[in-house]
């Protein structure tokens, strides 16, 4: 019986559905009943596809320093690799949803996964800056497609009554990819530097392509979805978002006011985005429903989600940056990222188990509040801080990062469905853009703030160092004594002692700057939590007034 059920899913012929099994929306798969074996297979593919999509950017972003050396790139060039991923990923949902509606799930899957596989394979033989950029761009497009596939496969893996929980799990799976990449990528790089990393990425993409080819999603209902103006809007919107992403990704590397192209990018991006919104505002069937996106509920949703992504950059940028400044690297991060990985999985499971569609704001507020507390604790770090001192706080932040995402997605989805099925495209485009840009913007904000704070602390420390102070003189002499066996000249020994003292001053300035960054995150997360609490209290009061007004006298 199980074998015959599986064979049925390998072809698209003779599909018949009961009314309750039909697709909820054109472009989404039907919801037939499956045997336990088929459900298990769908669940395994959902995990594989979700992690493949997440690892497409995680493997690069967590190994930029190592890849910079092995590929021979300068800091600006290596920074383009994660940036290009966001440039192509952020706006793809705007096009992919209508593509699925018009052409079905099968072409959607094969085209984007196939392109990713081909470019990843080609990069193994033609390795240069532009081929690396092409692979990351394809990875960004495939990542958007794989995120959707992970959701759909997970929804087939669970019974109909748990479909919303499946949605939460599906959106959470790619978020577990970053700590997972930290765990095994050092071994990959040790085997054959960048080639092993790209070969692993190619293998994952190929496995995903084979898996989704063998076990297809149930077919969807199709309809004519595209209009000529859709491509105009998408081009304008995608180019504008790509330029904004480039500015955010490169701004703190080349510095915001030093590179003329940053200003020109903004000069081009702002009118393009404005033109796209003006076109959409006047259309009968827009890709982006500007009137709905401009409503108070959706604006508040976008602001809160953006703030959540900003403060969650505390883990990926600030905590790892602090430990790197203190001389730690991926080899010393093993236990820390095992804990973060387990906490991320726990966050996904807890979010699915506690899901309540009537109380979607509460888990988001709890998650951001947890980040505020953990970031404040991290702000007490010193130059003696090591990974064990961050186990608890980073576990809390990892838990919060996956715990908030599902309820946040469902909050917007429920409002989009209430407004009409056509609003789903607008919402998913907004959600994907806010999360992608928020992650990039978080690193840009925290990185810029940390750089400015480090310069301020460094200047303050240097001003306080007086060579005639006996304590400073003793420190310089001790530093010179450390190289006394190899440097015989007293003047050179004193210079070496001064250089070591300067290195120590720079390290302490960086630690203080990271502490300031943690405090900034704590303040932003705290303000967002207070804002959400205010919204909840106001809504509760309005509901009570409405209930009293309806009550009989």
Beta strands, then each sheet from edge to edge (+ up, - down):
end
